[in-house]
Amino acid sequence: MKNYKKNQELLEKNHVYSKEMEHDACGVGLIASTEGKKSRQIVEYGIEALKAVWHRGAVDADGKTGDGAGIHVEIPKDFFIEKIEVTGHKYDNAEICVGMIFLPRNDYASQENCKTIVESELTKNNFNIYGWRQVPVNPKVLGEKAFQTMPEIIQVLFKSNNSDLLNKELERKIYETRRKIENSAFNASLNNFYICSMSSKSIIYKGMFLAEGISDFYLDLKDERFVSRYAIFHQRFSTNTAPSWNLAQP
């Protein structure tokens, strides 16, 4: 903050910034490795950068519920290899695929129906499921409104049975399967079912907490094995829609 004026003048001089173009909007940014190497530092920088744009979103009267914040990083391979082995499977060097999913927290019948749809579509589309993982969270970070609407947060770990699929082909197949899952859940009137991300490349952690609370809520993000070559972060500024868990970005 001490060098704010000096930096602003430097940016204006190089045509990077113009105060006339300032307006209210979400806070969004990207941290990336210029060397293309995965590191813990990139994830930590992304988290710190997200915390720095907390002012781009509103805060509820309870002081802890926000418009929504999140971070998008690469799937940390070593971290999820351990989670796969916990399910009783042996990792065989296949591309690790992870689906980050919100389920209705207190409706256990709907939870099982959602899981059944996910498992059915993945199996029909030639994927092998390692298992489900309960994402460790700390609800004490949340405000009253965020806690009342907090979903059950789980991950499905899987791989393709077709080892010949190239990266883009695999991602396309996962996306197509995701859309089938979402359509099936919609047709079954399963409310509060939402897929944050489903990929062999990246994963999204988001919610209705304040930006400063993301790594305190999602304990995974504190693990030293959580590494990435990039981190895309977003603090939502809710305008014509009320805040909700699934509307948080990315």
Stockholm file with secondary structure:
# STOCKHOLM 1.0

chainA/1-250         MKNYKKNQELLEKNHVYSKEMEHDACGVGLIASTEGKKSRQIVEYGIEALKAVWHRGAVDADGKTGDGAGIHVEIPKDFFIEKIEVTGHKYDNAEICVGMIFLPRNDYASQENCKTIVESELTKNNFNIYGWRQVPVNPKVLGEKAFQTMPEIIQVLFKSNNSDLLNKELERKIYETRRKIENSAFNASLNNFYICSMSSKSIIYKGMFLAEGISDFYLDLKDERFVSRYAIFHQRFSTNTAPSWNLAQP
#=GR chainA/1-250 SS CTTHHHHHHHHHHTTSCCGGGCCCCCEEEEEECTTCCCBHHHHHHHHHHHHHTGGGSCBCTTSSEEEEEEEEEECCHHHHHHHHHHTTCCCCSCCCEEEEEEECSSCHHHHHHHHHHHHHHHHHTTEEEEEEEECCBCGGGSCHHHHHTCCEEEEEEEEESCTTCCHHHHHHHHHHHHHHHHHHHHHTTCTTCEEEEEESSEEEEEEEECGGGHHHHBGGGGCTTCCBSEEEEEECCCSSSCCCTTTSCC
#=GC SS_cons         CTTHHHHHHHHHHTTSCCGGGCCCCCEEEEEECTTCCCBHHHHHHHHHHHHHTGGGSCBCTTSSEEEEEEEEEECCHHHHHHHHHHTTCCCCSCCCEEEEEEECSSCHHHHHHHHHHHHHHHHHTTEEEEEEEECCBCGGGSCHHHHHTCCEEEEEEEEESCTTCCHHHHHHHHHHHHHHHHHHHHHTTCTTCEEEEEESSEEEEEEEECGGGHHHHBGGGGCTTCCBSEEEEEECCCSSSCCCTTTSCC
//
